Amino acid sequence: MPVVLALAAAAVYGAADFLGGLAGRRATTLSVVLWSQAAGLVLLVAVLPFFGGHAVAADIAWGALCGIAGGIAIESLYRGLATGTMGIVSPISAVLGASIPVVYGLVFRGEHPGAFALAGIVAALAAVVLVSYEPGGRRGVPEALVAGVGFGTYFIALAQTRAAAGMVPLFAARFTTVILLAAGGLAFGRVAQLRLARQAVPLVMLCGVFDVSANVLYVLAAHGGMLAIVAVLTSLYPAATVALAAGVLHERLNRVQWIGVALALAGAAAISSGS
């Protein structure tokens, strides 16, 4: 079940990034991130009573750390996607975001995936690079590096919360992100950038719904499986972004990307059989 949930999270994350990238070309990056996070927060408030859970101070603290790391990561990622090459920005952030939790899980949590699972992890990391490959362009690389470190920190911190806390840590994370972005915009005189362009509203709202849904799926997966495996499978989200670009924007996959898709499927199968 954790494998299925992590793959579902990857698909939904990929859809959110696709929508966020499109919205970032119609409005300021700060406004896209702020209002998509706010939309997700509203959704969380609506569903929180149905998930139950009892959070202690540590769960909320880890959630707040997630909010700080996630806010920085999302803002950097969407800025990179809007100004750089998606096929460069996406894999760098995804590989870093997956590699950091893998190292943490293996070294500090004593996780020991089987041989097939380890092979699948290597294949999945390679697939992230290949499936997002596009020749040319290096814009957005600094943003991708910051986003990757932020995502890696986010995945680790969220996995530290207790399953009994339900979705309360996720609420704390999202609330912290919204406050951080709004306060930062006001403090640094970027009030105009907080205003969302009307043509981007539908994309931003959908982006927020997809993003928070993916977070819920990730939390459920992380509480039921190894962090090293869950984080890597979740990092396959660029495959969904590429697939949507092909289906909606009619962008064609190149040969390297098709190899990446095949490798992603093989890696997911190996992880599933070896975990």
GULOLO-685115 format. One record per atom (N, C-alpha, C): residue in one letter; x negated, y negated, z. Coordinates in steps of 0.02 Angstrom, whole numbers. Example, Ala and Ser with C-alpha at 12.3 -4.5 7.8 and 13.67 -1.06 7.14 Angstrom:
# residues 2
('A' (-660 284 390))
('A' (-615 225 390))
('A' (-660 165 390))
('S' (-642 112 354))
('S' (-684 53 357))
('S' (-645 -2 394))
# end
This chain:
# residues 275
('M' (-40 61 0))
('M' (0 0 0))
('M' (-42 -64 0))
('P' (-97 -69 41))
('P' (-139 -129 38))
('P' (-165 -144 -32))
('V' (-182 -91 -69))
('V' (-208 -100 -137))
('V' (-154 -132 -182))
('V' (-93 -106 -177))
('V' (-38 -134 -217))
('V' (-25 -206 -198))
('L' (-24 -221 -133))
('L' (-11 -289 -110))
('L' (-66 -337 -133))
('A' (-129 -314 -131))
('A' (-185 -356 -152))
('A' (-182 -371 -227))
('L' (-164 -320 -267))
('L' (-157 -330 -338))
('L' (-99 -378 -354))
('A' (-44 -370 -316))
('A' (12 -416 -325))
('A' (-8 -487 -306))
('A' (-47 -494 -253))
('A' (-72 -560 -233))
('A' (-115 -590 -288))
('A' (-157 -549 -319))
('A' (-199 -574 -373))
('A' (-157 -600 -431))
('A' (-105 -563 -450))
('A' (-62 -584 -505))
('A' (-27 -650 -490))
('V' (-3 -657 -428))
('V' (34 -718 -410))
('V' (-14 -777 -401))
('Y' (-74 -764 -373))
('Y' (-125 -817 -369))
('Y' (-143 -842 -439))
('G' (-150 -795 -486))
('G' (-168 -813 -554))
('G' (-115 -857 -586))
('A' (-51 -841 -573))
('A' (4 -881 -599))
('A' (2 -951 -569))
('A' (-11 -955 -504))
('A' (-15 -1020 -469))
('A' (-71 -1063 -498))
('D' (-129 -1032 -511))
('D' (-185 -1070 -538))
('D' (-171 -1093 -608))
('F' (-137 -1052 -647))
('F' (-119 -1073 -715))
('F' (-74 -1134 -713))
('L' (-24 -1133 -670))
('L' (22 -1189 -663))
('L' (-14 -1250 -635))
('G' (-57 -1239 -586))
('G' (-95 -1294 -557))
('G' (-142 -1326 -607))
('G' (-174 -1285 -649))
('G' (-218 -1311 -700))
('G' (-181 -1354 -751))
('L' (-122 -1331 -771))
('L' (-81 -1369 -818))
('L' (-58 -1435 -786))
('A' (-35 -1431 -724))
('A' (-12 -1492 -689))
('A' (-69 -1541 -680))
('G' (-129 -1516 -668))
('G' (-187 -1559 -658))
('G' (-205 -1599 -720))
('R' (-178 -1581 -777))
('R' (-191 -1619 -839))
('R' (-136 -1670 -851))
('R' (-85 -1671 -808))
('R' (-30 -1718 -814))
('R' (-26 -1765 -755))
('A' (-63 -1751 -703))
('A' (-62 -1792 -642))
('A' (-130 -1788 -609))
('T' (-141 -1828 -557))
('T' (-205 -1826 -521))
('T' (-211 -1760 -483))
('T' (-272 -1737 -477))
('T' (-284 -1674 -442))
('T' (-260 -1676 -370))
('L' (-273 -1732 -337))
('L' (-253 -1739 -267))
('L' (-178 -1733 -259))
('S' (-140 -1765 -304))
('S' (-67 -1762 -299))
('S' (-41 -1692 -313))
('V' (-72 -1657 -360))
('V' (-51 -1589 -377))
('V' (-62 -1543 -317))
('V' (-122 -1548 -286))
('V' (-137 -1505 -229))
('V' (-93 -1521 -169))
('L' (-86 -1586 -154))
('L' (-47 -1606 -96))
('L' (25 -1584 -102))
('W' (57 -1598 -158))
('W' (129 -1584 -164))
('W' (143 -1510 -176))
('S' (97 -1474 -207))
('S' (107 -1402 -214))
('S' (100 -1368 -145))
('Q' (53 -1392 -105))
('Q' (46 -1366 -37))
('Q' (107 -1383 5))
('A' (133 -1444 -4))
('A' (193 -1465 33))
('A' (253 -1422 14))
('A' (260 -1407 -51))
('A' (315 -1364 -74))
('A' (309 -1295 -43))
('G' (249 -1269 -39))
('G' (238 -1204 -8))
('G' (254 -1206 67))
('L' (238 -1262 99))
('L' (253 -1270 170))
('L' (328 -1268 183))
('V' (366 -1301 140))
('V' (439 -1300 147))
('V' (466 -1228 141))
('L' (439 -1191 92))
('L' (459 -1121 83))
('L' (442 -1080 145))
('L' (383 -1091 173))
('L' (363 -1054 233))
('L' (409 -1068 291))
('V' (428 -1131 299))
('V' (473 -1150 353))
('V' (540 -1113 346))
('A' (562 -1105 283))
('A' (626 -1072 270))
('A' (625 -998 285))
('V' (567 -965 271))
('V' (564 -892 279))
('V' (533 -870 345))
('L' (501 -917 381))
('L' (466 -900 443))
('L' (510 -863 493))
('P' (573 -883 503))
('P' (615 -848 553))
('P' (627 -774 535))
('F' (622 -757 471))
('F' (637 -688 450))
('F' (576 -642 459))
('F' (517 -671 466))
('F' (457 -630 474))
('F' (441 -616 547))
('G' (470 -656 592))
('G' (457 -645 662))
('G' (384 -657 679))
('G' (358 -621 727))
('G' (288 -627 746))
('G' (279 -670 807))
('H' (225 -655 843))
('H' (209 -693 903))
('H' (135 -712 899))
('A' (121 -776 889))
('A' (53 -799 882))
('A' (25 -825 948))
('V' (-39 -811 960))
('V' (-75 -839 1017))
('V' (-119 -896 991))
('A' (-153 -929 1037))
('A' (-193 -988 1018))
('A' (-246 -971 966))
('A' (-276 -912 973))
('A' (-329 -892 925))
('A' (-301 -885 855))
('D' (-240 -857 848))
('D' (-210 -850 782))
('D' (-200 -918 749))
('I' (-176 -966 788))
('I' (-163 -1033 762))
('I' (-229 -1068 744))
('A' (-281 -1057 786))
('A' (-346 -1087 772))
('A' (-376 -1060 707))
('W' (-371 -994 698))
('W' (-395 -964 635))
('W' (-355 -991 576))
('G' (-289 -999 587))
('G' (-247 -1027 534))
('G' (-267 -1098 516))
('A' (-283 -1138 567))
('A' (-305 -1207 554))
('A' (-371 -1208 514))
('L' (-417 -1163 532))
('L' (-479 -1158 494))
('L' (-465 -1139 422))
('C' (-418 -1093 412))
('C' (-397 -1075 344))
('C' (-372 -1137 307))
('G' (-334 -1179 341))
('G' (-307 -1238 309))
('G' (-361 -1286 286))
('I' (-412 -1294 327))
('I' (-468 -1338 309))
('I' (-506 -1310 249))
('A' (-525 -1246 254))
('A' (-562 -1214 200))
('A' (-520 -1210 136))
('G' (-456 -1191 144))
('G' (-413 -1184 86))
('G' (-399 -1250 52))
('G' (-391 -1303 91))
('G' (-378 -1369 61))
('G' (-437 -1392 19))
('I' (-497 -1383 46))
('I' (-557 -1402 8))
('I' (-564 -1359 -54))
('A' (-551 -1293 -47))
('A' (-559 -1247 -103))
('A' (-509 -1261 -159))
('I' (-445 -1270 -141))
('I' (-394 -1282 -192))
('I' (-405 -1348 -228))
('E' (-422 -1400 -190))
('E' (-434 -1465 -221))
('E' (-493 -1462 -270))
('S' (-546 -1427 -249))
('S' (-605 -1419 -292))
('S' (-589 -1377 -354))
('L' (-551 -1322 -344))
('L' (-534 -1278 -400))
('L' (-491 -1315 -451))
('Y' (-438 -1349 -429))
('Y' (-394 -1382 -476))
('Y' (-429 -1439 -512))
('R' (-475 -1473 -477))
('R' (-513 -1526 -509))
('R' (-559 -1496 -563))
('G' (-589 -1439 -546))
('G' (-631 -1405 -595))
('G' (-593 -1379 -654))
('L' (-533 -1350 -642))
('L' (-491 -1325 -696))
('L' (-466 -1381 -741))
('A' (-454 -1439 -712))
('A' (-427 -1495 -750))
('A' (-480 -1531 -791))
('T' (-543 -1531 -767))
('T' (-595 -1569 -801))
('T' (-646 -1525 -836))
('G' (-651 -1462 -817))
('G' (-701 -1418 -846))
('G' (-671 -1363 -889))
('T' (-711 -1313 -902))
('T' (-689 -1256 -941))
('T' (-660 -1202 -895))
('M' (-597 -1185 -905))
('M' (-564 -1137 -860))
('M' (-602 -1071 -858))
('G' (-629 -1050 -915))
('G' (-665 -987 -918))
('G' (-731 -987 -882))
('I' (-756 -1045 -862))
('I' (-817 -1049 -822))
('I' (-800 -1059 -749))
('V' (-754 -1105 -736))
('V' (-736 -1123 -668))
('V' (-704 -1064 -631))
('S' (-657 -1030 -664))
('S' (-620 -977 -632))
('S' (-663 -919 -609))
('P' (-707 -891 -651))
('P' (-746 -833 -628))
('P' (-796 -850 -573))
('I' (-827 -909 -576))
('I' (-875 -927 -525))
('I' (-841 -931 -457))
('S' (-784 -965 -454))
('S' (-748 -971 -391))
('S' (-723 -903 -367))
('A' (-700 -861 -414))
('A' (-673 -796 -395))
('A' (-727 -749 -369))
('V' (-784 -746 -403))
('V' (-837 -701 -382))
('V' (-866 -722 -314))
('L' (-877 -786 -305))
('L' (-900 -810 -240))
('L' (-849 -797 -186))
('G' (-785 -811 -202))
('G' (-731 -801 -154))
('G' (-724 -729 -133))
('A' (-742 -683 -177))
('A' (-738 -611 -161))
('A' (-802 -585 -128))
('S' (-859 -609 -152))
('S' (-923 -583 -128))
('S' (-935 -599 -54))
('I' (-917 -658 -34))
('I' (-928 -678 36))
('I' (-889 -632 84))
('P' (-824 -620 74))
('P' (-789 -573 118))
('P' (-815 -501 114))
('V' (-838 -480 55))
('V' (-866 -413 48))
('V' (-927 -405 93))
('V' (-973 -453 89))
('V' (-1033 -451 131))
('V' (-1013 -453 205))
('Y' (-966 -495 222))
('Y' (-944 -501 291))
('Y' (-913 -435 315))
('G' (-871 -405 274))
('G' (-839 -342 293))
('G' (-889 -286 302))
('L' (-938 -281 258))
('L' (-987 -227 261))
('L' (-1036 -237 319))
('V' (-1057 -299 330))
('V' (-1110 -313 379))
('V' (-1082 -323 449))
('F' (-1030 -363 455))
('F' (-1007 -383 521))
('F' (-946 -344 547))
('R' (-909 -313 502))
('R' (-851 -274 524))
('R' (-863 -199 520))
('G' (-920 -180 494))
('G' (-937 -110 490))
('G' (-893 -70 444))
('E' (-867 -102 392))
('E' (-823 -66 345))
('E' (-866 -21 300))
('H' (-840 39 286))
('H' (-878 86 246))
('H' (-833 116 192))
('P' (-823 79 137))
('P' (-783 107 82))
('P' (-818 168 52))
('G' (-779 213 24))
('G' (-807 272 -7))
('G' (-846 254 -70))
('A' (-881 304 -98))
('A' (-922 292 -158))
('A' (-881 266 -216))
('F' (-822 295 -227))
('F' (-779 272 -282))
('F' (-757 200 -269))
('A' (-740 185 -207))
('A' (-718 117 -191))
('A' (-774 67 -201))
('L' (-835 85 -181))
('L' (-892 40 -191))
('L' (-905 28 -266))
('A' (-900 82 -305))
('A' (-908 74 -377))
('A' (-854 30 -406))
('G' (-793 38 -379))
('G' (-738 -4 -402))
('G' (-748 -76 -384))
('I' (-777 -90 -325))
('I' (-791 -159 -305))
('I' (-840 -191 -354))
('V' (-893 -155 -371))
('V' (-943 -182 -419))
('V' (-909 -194 -486))
('A' (-868 -147 -509))
('A' (-834 -154 -573))
('A' (-786 -214 -573))
('A' (-751 -222 -517))
('A' (-703 -277 -512))
('A' (-738 -345 -513))
('L' (-795 -350 -478))
('L' (-832 -413 -478))
('L' (-857 -429 -548))
('A' (-881 -378 -583))
('A' (-903 -389 -652))
('A' (-844 -407 -697))
('A' (-787 -376 -685))
('A' (-727 -390 -725))
('A' (-705 -462 -718))
('V' (-711 -490 -658))
('V' (-691 -560 -647))
('V' (-730 -606 -694))
('V' (-795 -592 -701))
('V' (-836 -633 -745))
('V' (-817 -624 -818))
('L' (-809 -561 -838))
('L' (-796 -546 -908))
('L' (-727 -569 -931))
('V' (-677 -559 -889))
('V' (-609 -574 -911))
('V' (-597 -649 -918))
('S' (-640 -689 -887))
('S' (-632 -761 -891))
('S' (-684 -794 -937))
('Y' (-721 -752 -972))
('Y' (-777 -779 -1012))
('Y' (-753 -818 -1072))
('E' (-782 -878 -1079))
('E' (-773 -918 -1139))
('E' (-840 -950 -1155))
('P' (-864 -946 -1217))
('P' (-929 -975 -1233))
('P' (-926 -1051 -1233))
('G' (-981 -1081 -1209))
('G' (-987 -1153 -1212))
('G' (-958 -1189 -1152))
('G' (-990 -1244 -1134))
('G' (-963 -1286 -1081))
('G' (-985 -1265 -1012))
('R' (-1008 -1313 -972))
('R' (-1028 -1299 -904))
('R' (-999 -1350 -855))
('R' (-951 -1389 -879))
('R' (-919 -1437 -834))
('R' (-878 -1401 -781))
('G' (-877 -1430 -723))
('G' (-837 -1402 -669))
('G' (-874 -1351 -627))
('V' (-938 -1338 -640))
('V' (-976 -1288 -602))
('V' (-984 -1308 -528))
('P' (-1002 -1370 -513))
('P' (-1007 -1389 -442))
('P' (-941 -1379 -405))
('E' (-886 -1397 -437))
('E' (-820 -1388 -406))
('E' (-806 -1314 -395))
('A' (-826 -1272 -444))
('A' (-815 -1200 -438))
('A' (-853 -1170 -380))
('L' (-915 -1193 -370))
('L' (-956 -1168 -315))
('L' (-925 -1186 -247))
('V' (-903 -1248 -241))
('V' (-870 -1270 -179))
('V' (-807 -1230 -167))
('A' (-767 -1220 -221))
('A' (-705 -1182 -215))
('A' (-719 -1110 -194))
('G' (-770 -1080 -223))
('G' (-786 -1010 -206))
('G' (-804 -1001 -132))
('V' (-846 -1046 -106))
('V' (-864 -1042 -35))
('V' (-802 -1054 8))
('G' (-760 -1101 -13))
('G' (-699 -1114 25))
('G' (-651 -1055 26))
('F' (-643 -1023 -32))
('F' (-599 -964 -35))
('F' (-626 -906 6))
('G' (-692 -896 3))
('G' (-722 -843 42))
('G' (-711 -853 116))
('T' (-720 -915 139))
('T' (-707 -932 209))
('T' (-634 -922 227))
('Y' (-591 -942 181))
('Y' (-518 -936 191))
('Y' (-499 -862 201))
('F' (-522 -819 156))
('F' (-505 -748 160))
('F' (-529 -717 225))
('I' (-590 -735 246))
('I' (-618 -707 308))
('I' (-577 -731 368))
('A' (-565 -796 371))
('A' (-529 -824 429))
('A' (-458 -797 434))
('L' (-424 -791 378))
('L' (-355 -766 380))
('L' (-352 -693 402))
('A' (-404 -656 385))
('A' (-406 -585 404))
('A' (-419 -576 479))
('Q' (-442 -630 513))
('Q' (-455 -625 585))
('Q' (-391 -630 626))
('T' (-337 -653 596))
('T' (-275 -661 634))
('T' (-243 -592 646))
('R' (-204 -588 699))
('R' (-173 -524 716))
('R' (-110 -512 674))
('A' (-98 -449 658))
('A' (-38 -432 620))
('A' (25 -452 659))
('A' (21 -449 726))
('A' (79 -466 768))
('A' (98 -539 762))
('A' (51 -581 737))
('A' (65 -653 730))
('A' (110 -668 672))
('G' (122 -618 629))
('G' (166 -629 572))
('G' (138 -682 525))
('M' (181 -729 504))
('M' (160 -780 457))
('M' (146 -847 491))
('V' (144 -847 558))
('V' (131 -910 594))
('V' (61 -938 577))
('P' (8 -897 573))
('P' (-57 -924 554))
('P' (-56 -955 483))
('L' (-17 -925 439))
('L' (-11 -952 372))
('L' (23 -1020 373))
('F' (73 -1027 416))
('F' (106 -1092 425))
('F' (57 -1143 452))
('A' (16 -1123 501))
('A' (-34 -1168 530))
('A' (-84 -1189 477))
('A' (-102 -1142 433))
('A' (-150 -1157 379))
('A' (-121 -1208 330))
('R' (-60 -1195 309))
('R' (-29 -1239 260))
('R' (-16 -1309 288))
('F' (7 -1311 352))
('F' (20 -1375 385))
('F' (-45 -1415 390))
('T' (-100 -1382 409))
('T' (-165 -1415 415))
('T' (-188 -1442 348))
('T' (-179 -1403 295))
('T' (-199 -1425 228))
('T' (-162 -1488 207))
('V' (-96 -1488 217))
('V' (-56 -1546 197))
('V' (-77 -1608 235))
('I' (-86 -1602 301))
('I' (-107 -1659 342))
('I' (-176 -1683 321))
('L' (-221 -1636 309))
('L' (-290 -1653 290))
('L' (-291 -1692 224))
('L' (-255 -1667 174))
('L' (-254 -1700 109))
('L' (-222 -1769 112))
('A' (-165 -1774 147))
('A' (-131 -1838 152))
('A' (-174 -1889 190))
('A' (-203 -1867 247))
('A' (-244 -1912 286))
('A' (-307 -1934 248))
('G' (-336 -1886 212))
('G' (-395 -1903 172))
('G' (-380 -1953 117))
('G' (-323 -1944 84))
('G' (-303 -1991 32))
('G' (-292 -2061 59))
('L' (-261 -2065 118))
('L' (-249 -2130 149))
('L' (-313 -2162 174))
('A' (-356 -2121 206))
('A' (-416 -2147 237))
('A' (-467 -2173 185))
('F' (-468 -2141 127))
('F' (-518 -2160 77))
('F' (-488 -2203 21))
('G' (-430 -2232 35))
('G' (-401 -2279 -13))
('G' (-379 -2248 -78))
('R' (-355 -2186 -74))
('R' (-333 -2151 -135))
('R' (-257 -2142 -136))
('V' (-222 -2193 -109))
('V' (-150 -2189 -103))
('V' (-117 -2179 -172))
('A' (-143 -2214 -222))
('A' (-114 -2208 -289))
('A' (-119 -2137 -315))
('Q' (-172 -2101 -295))
('Q' (-181 -2033 -318))
('Q' (-135 -1983 -284))
('L' (-102 -2005 -230))
('L' (-55 -1961 -195))
('L' (12 -1958 -230))
('R' (26 -2007 -273))
('R' (90 -2009 -308))
('R' (90 -1958 -365))
('L' (142 -1918 -367))
('L' (147 -1865 -417))
('L' (183 -1890 -479))
('A' (152 -1881 -537))
('A' (184 -1900 -600))
('A' (246 -1857 -611))
('R' (300 -1889 -636))
('R' (364 -1855 -642))
('R' (359 -1794 -687))
('Q' (320 -1798 -741))
('Q' (317 -1742 -788))
('Q' (282 -1681 -759))
('A' (247 -1690 -702))
('A' (212 -1634 -671))
('A' (252 -1601 -615))
('V' (308 -1631 -595))
('V' (346 -1607 -537))
('V' (366 -1533 -543))
('P' (398 -1511 -598))
('P' (418 -1440 -601))
('P' (359 -1392 -595))
('L' (304 -1408 -629))
('L' (245 -1365 -626))
('L' (217 -1362 -554))
('V' (215 -1419 -522))
('V' (187 -1422 -454))
('V' (231 -1383 -404))
('M' (296 -1390 -410))
('M' (340 -1355 -365))
('M' (333 -1279 -373))
('L' (331 -1256 -436))
('L' (322 -1185 -450))
('L' (254 -1161 -425))
('C' (204 -1202 -435))
('C' (137 -1185 -412))
('C' (137 -1174 -337))
('G' (170 -1218 -300))
('G' (173 -1211 -227))
('G' (208 -1147 -205))
('V' (263 -1130 -239))
('V' (300 -1069 -222))
('V' (257 -1007 -236))
('F' (224 -1006 -293))
('F' (183 -949 -311))
('F' (123 -943 -263))
('D' (93 -999 -247))
('D' (34 -998 -204))
('D' (50 -971 -135))
('V' (104 -994 -104))
('V' (120 -971 -37))
('V' (143 -898 -39))
('S' (176 -878 -93))
('S' (195 -807 -100))
('S' (134 -762 -104))
('A' (83 -785 -141))
('A' (21 -747 -146))
('A' (-14 -742 -79))
('N' (-11 -796 -41))
('N' (-41 -795 26))
('N' (-7 -745 72))
('V' (59 -741 68))
('V' (96 -692 108))
('V' (74 -621 90))
('L' (70 -608 25))
('L' (49 -542 2))
('L' (-22 -526 26))
('Y' (-66 -576 23))
('Y' (-135 -564 46))
('Y' (-138 -549 121))
('V' (-100 -586 160))
('V' (-99 -574 232))
('V' (-77 -502 247))
('L' (-24 -481 214))
('L' (1 -412 224))
('L' (-51 -361 203))
('A' (-85 -374 148))
('A' (-137 -327 124))
('A' (-197 -326 172))
('A' (-219 -385 195))
('A' (-278 -389 238))
('A' (-266 -356 305))
('H' (-205 -357 329))
('H' (-190 -326 394))
('H' (-183 -250 388))
('G' (-177 -225 326))
('G' (-168 -154 317))
('G' (-226 -118 286))
('G' (-278 -155 263))
('G' (-333 -122 229))
('G' (-400 -155 244))
('M' (-454 -129 214))
('M' (-521 -157 223))
('M' (-526 -225 189))
('L' (-558 -273 223))
('L' (-567 -339 195))
('L' (-608 -337 131))
('A' (-661 -294 130))
('A' (-704 -289 71))
('A' (-665 -269 9))
('I' (-615 -226 18))
('I' (-576 -202 -39))
('I' (-521 -251 -57))
('V' (-485 -275 -6))
('V' (-429 -321 -18))
('V' (-453 -385 -51))
('A' (-508 -413 -27))
('A' (-533 -476 -54))
('A' (-554 -469 -127))
('V' (-585 -413 -144))
('V' (-608 -403 -213))
('V' (-548 -395 -260))
('L' (-499 -355 -239))
('L' (-439 -346 -282))
('L' (-402 -413 -290))
('T' (-398 -451 -237))
('T' (-364 -516 -242))
('T' (-401 -562 -288))
('S' (-467 -555 -291))
('S' (-508 -599 -334))
('S' (-499 -585 -408))
('L' (-460 -535 -425))
('L' (-447 -522 -496))
('L' (-395 -570 -525))
('Y' (-377 -621 -487))
('Y' (-326 -668 -511))
('Y' (-341 -702 -578))
('P' (-405 -712 -598))
('P' (-416 -742 -664))
('P' (-385 -702 -721))
('A' (-377 -636 -712))
('A' (-346 -596 -764))
('A' (-275 -619 -778))
('A' (-239 -635 -725))
('A' (-170 -660 -734))
('A' (-170 -729 -767))
('T' (-218 -771 -748))
('T' (-223 -838 -778))
('T' (-236 -832 -853))
('V' (-283 -788 -871))
('V' (-300 -778 -941))
('V' (-240 -749 -979))
('A' (-205 -701 -949))
('A' (-147 -671 -981))
('A' (-92 -722 -994))
('L' (-81 -766 -945))
('L' (-31 -819 -954))
('L' (-52 -869 -1008))
('A' (-116 -885 -1010))
('A' (-140 -930 -1061))
('A' (-130 -899 -1131))
('A' (-139 -833 -1135))
('A' (-129 -799 -1199))
('A' (-56 -797 -1218))
('G' (-12 -782 -1169))
('G' (59 -775 -1183))
('G' (95 -841 -1192))
('V' (78 -890 -1150))
('V' (114 -954 -1152))
('V' (82 -1004 -1199))
('L' (16 -1010 -1195))
('L' (-19 -1058 -1237))
('L' (-46 -1028 -1301))
('H' (-35 -963 -1309))
('H' (-56 -926 -1369))
('H' (-133 -927 -1378))
('E' (-168 -928 -1323))
('E' (-240 -923 -1327))
('E' (-259 -849 -1337))
('R' (-306 -836 -1381))
('R' (-325 -768 -1397))
('R' (-382 -744 -1352))
('L' (-378 -681 -1331))
('L' (-431 -651 -1292))
('L' (-489 -631 -1338))
('N' (-550 -646 -1318))
('N' (-607 -623 -1357))
('N' (-627 -552 -1336))
('R' (-675 -525 -1371))
('R' (-694 -455 -1358))
('R' (-720 -445 -1287))
('V' (-758 -493 -1262))
('V' (-785 -488 -1195))
('V' (-729 -487 -1143))
('Q' (-678 -528 -1154))
('Q' (-622 -530 -1108))
('Q' (-583 -465 -1107))
('W' (-575 -433 -1166))
('W' (-541 -368 -1168))
('W' (-580 -316 -1130))
('I' (-647 -319 -1134))
('I' (-689 -273 -1096))
('I' (-678 -285 -1021))
('G' (-673 -349 -1003))
('G' (-660 -366 -933))
('G' (-593 -339 -909))
('V' (-542 -343 -950))
('V' (-476 -316 -932))
('V' (-480 -241 -918))
('A' (-515 -205 -964))
('A' (-523 -133 -956))
('A' (-563 -117 -893))
('L' (-614 -156 -880))
('L' (-656 -145 -821))
('L' (-616 -160 -757))
('A' (-573 -210 -759))
('A' (-532 -227 -701))
('A' (-484 -169 -685))
('L' (-454 -140 -736))
('L' (-409 -84 -725))
('L' (-447 -23 -697))
('A' (-507 -11 -725))
('A' (-547 45 -701))
('A' (-569 33 -628))
('G' (-589 -29 -613))
('G' (-610 -45 -545))
('G' (-553 -38 -495))
('A' (-494 -61 -514))
('A' (-436 -55 -470))
('A' (-419 18 -457))
('A' (-424 59 -510))
('A' (-410 130 -502))
('A' (-461 164 -456))
('A' (-525 145 -464))
('A' (-578 174 -423))
('A' (-569 154 -350))
('I' (-552 91 -339))
('I' (-541 68 -270))
('I' (-482 104 -239))
('S' (-430 112 -278))
('S' (-369 144 -252))
('S' (-383 217 -233))
('S' (-422 252 -274))
('S' (-435 323 -261))
('S' (-487 333 -207))
('G' (-530 283 -197))
('G' (-584 291 -149))
('G' (-572 258 -82))
('S' (-516 222 -75))
('S' (-503 187 -13))
('S' (-458 228 33))
# end
